Amino acid sequence: MEITEAKVALRDSPDKKLKAYATVTFDNAFVVRNIKVIEGTNGLFIAMPSRKVKQPCPKCGFKNELRSKYCNQCAAALPQSAKPAEGEESSSAQLEHKDIAHPITQNFREYLQKTILQAYEQEKAKGTAA
């Protein structure tokens, strides 16, 4: 599978970790939008598009965001999961989101990240040149 196009939209806020959103086309046939370019402690990396995990209300069945205290439909109290131990916050935050699409192999992930980060650097260079 080849990446046939990678478009990057820069974000304006220089003090934020989110630097850009990318849209990637594969084989001129399939598009993945909202891939994030993020500034981490070890440099730039990509995060695949994701959605928040939901939990059903035991009373009415309405799906509420994970860690909600009350149901948005019937206002019943929702069961709370155990709070994470110290140092486990980042892993519990990851459990709140689930990837919509993601690479299966490490090689393809590296190829995807390299292509998106190259497109990001090119878009960033265009912005400073203008």
Secondary structure, 3 states (H helix, E strand, C coil): CCEEEEEEEECCCCCCCEEEEEEEEECCCEEEEEEEEEEECCEEEEECCEEECEEECCCCCCEEECCCCECCCCCCECCCCCCCCCCCHHHHHHHCEEECCCCCCHHHHHHHHHHHHHHHHHHHHHHHHC
